[in-house]
């Protein structure tokens, strides 16, 4: 199956140098790899305003692909105070388009909140010291991207101090996502990741 993946930027959806957070999450959660066509929000038609319209544009683009796209995975960053409004807007947009398997994810503040949630994954992607930090409520972090970058910088400095061969930042991120335990992330990110995990059910066993 080929999926049409939409996210905020190339780190989310993938690029020539990195497979992408969302495709890697899909491979983890669904225990298989999918072919992906990718688009960032900025690459969707400019005539469409608002996230609901962006989702509709993504579905139309997915349906126009050849060979056919088997589904759409649409993940965006979402401030906590706007979650309810965006969830309703995207649900209405989803119900207005032709039937196509679809998974919508609202990452509270930024997708890095999901990456911070599992200490075992932080150990795999960074180091043991990074896994000792406690993040019982990652979705309350107003700037998880900065928190993630800070932890990564500290891990790199520790590796350098002992003369270890440093790992590329994208490789660290790939290792971290591959080690994420979805149930742990869903428990600590109940507003964003838990619904996204449930939304992926149509793709299980396909």
N, C-alpha and C positions, 0 to 999 in steps of 0.2 A: 504494500500500500504506500502511496505517496501522499504526504500531508502538506498542506499549505500553512506555514508557520509565520505568525505576525508578532512582532515585539517592538520594544521601544527603540533599540539601536542594534548595530551589528554584533555586539557582545551577546545580546539576547538571542538573536536568530541565527548567527553564524556568519563567518566570513572565510576568506582564503586561508587565514592563519589560525582560526579557531572554529571548532565545530558548532559552538553556540550553547548558551545556558539551557534554552528551551528544548532543543533536540536531545541534549544530554539528559535532562530531566525525564523526557519521554522514554529514553532508552532505559533509564533506571527504573522508573515506576512500572513500565509495561514489559520489562525484561526482554526487549527486542529492539532492533534498530529499524527506523523507517527512512525511506527516501524523503527528502524535504525540499520543497520550494519555499523560498524565504522572501519576506518583505518587511521593512521597518515601517512604522507609522508614517514617516515622512515620505516614503516611496508610494504610498497609496494615492489615488487621484486627489488633487488639490481641491476639486469642486465639492468634496464631501467634508462637511464640518461636523465636529462632535464625534465622540467615540462610537456612538450607535451607528452613525453614517459610515465611519471607518470600517466597522465590522461588516456592514452591508456591502461596502466596496470590496472588502477582502473575499467575501463569499462569491460575489460575481466574478472576481478574478480567478478564484479557485475553480469555479464551474467552467471557465473559458479555457482552462489548460488542456493540453493534449500531450500525453495520454491523460485521462481524467484524474482529478485529485480526489482522494478518498475521504478527506475531512479537513477541517480548519481548526487550528489551535491558535488562540488569540490571547496574549498575555500582556497586560499593561500595568504600569505603576499607578498606585491609587492612594491619595492621602486618606487617612483613616476617617476623617470627618465627611468625606465625599463618598464613602463606600456604598451606602444605601442608595444614593441617587444614581451612581454609575451602574450599580448592579441592576436596578430597574431599567435604566436606559438601554443597557446591553441585552437584557432579557427581551425587551420589546423589539429591539432590532433583530435578535435571533429568531423570534416568532414571525417576523415579517418576510423572511427570505425562504427560498426553496429548501426543502428538507435535505440536510447534509450533516453527517456526523460532525459535532462541534464541541470543543472544550474551551471555555472562557476562564481565564485566570486573572484575578485582581491582586497583584502583589502589594501589600500594604506598605506605602511609602516607596520602597524599591525592592527588586527581586533579591537583593542581598540579605534581606530579612530572612528569607528561606534558607540561604546558605549559612547563616550564623546559627541556626536553630539546633543543629545536631553536633554535640561535642566530639563524637567519634569521627564525623566527617571532617571537622576542623583539624583533628589530629592527622588524618590521612592526607589532607591537602596542605597543611601548614606544619605543625609539629605538636608535640605533647603539651608544651606550655600553652599554646593557643587553645587546646581543648579544656584547660582548667578554668577558663573564664566562664562565668555563669550568665546566661541570657534566658531567664525564665519567661520573658515576654518580648520576643524580638519585634513584634509588630508595634510596640510602643516606642521603639527607637526611631526618632525623627529623621535620622540620616544614616541608615544602615550601610549605605555605600561607603561613607567615610569610616564607619566602624570596621567594616571589612578591610578597607585599605590600610587602616592602622594596624590591625592584627597581622596582615600580610607583611607589612613593612617590618614589624618586630620579628616575625619568623625569619625573614630574609637576613636581618641583622644578626640574629643568633646563629644562623647557618654560616654566615661569613666569619663570625668571631671564632669559630672552631675549625675554620678552613674547609668546611664542607662545600662540595660542588653544588651551587645553587640551582634550583629548578626554575624553569621558565614560569612566569606568572600564569599564563594560560594553561600550562600543564598542571600547576597547583590547583587551579580552578576546576579543571577536568577531573582530577583525582578526588577533590572534595565532593563534587556533584555525584560522581560514581559511587561514593561511599555514603551518601545521604540515606537515612532510614525514613522512608515516607511516613510511617506511622508516628515517628518522633516529631517530624516537622509539622505534621497535621495537628498533633496535640498542642504544640507550642505556637502554631500560627493558625488558630481556628477560624479567623475571619477571612484570610486570603487563601492559604494553601489547602486547607481541608476541603472547601468547596471545589477547588480546582482538581484535587485528587478524585473526588466523586464525579466530576464532569468528564473525567477520562474513561469512565466505564464503557462508553460506546466503542472505544478502540481496543478493549481487551479481547483477545482471541480472534481479532480480525486478521 
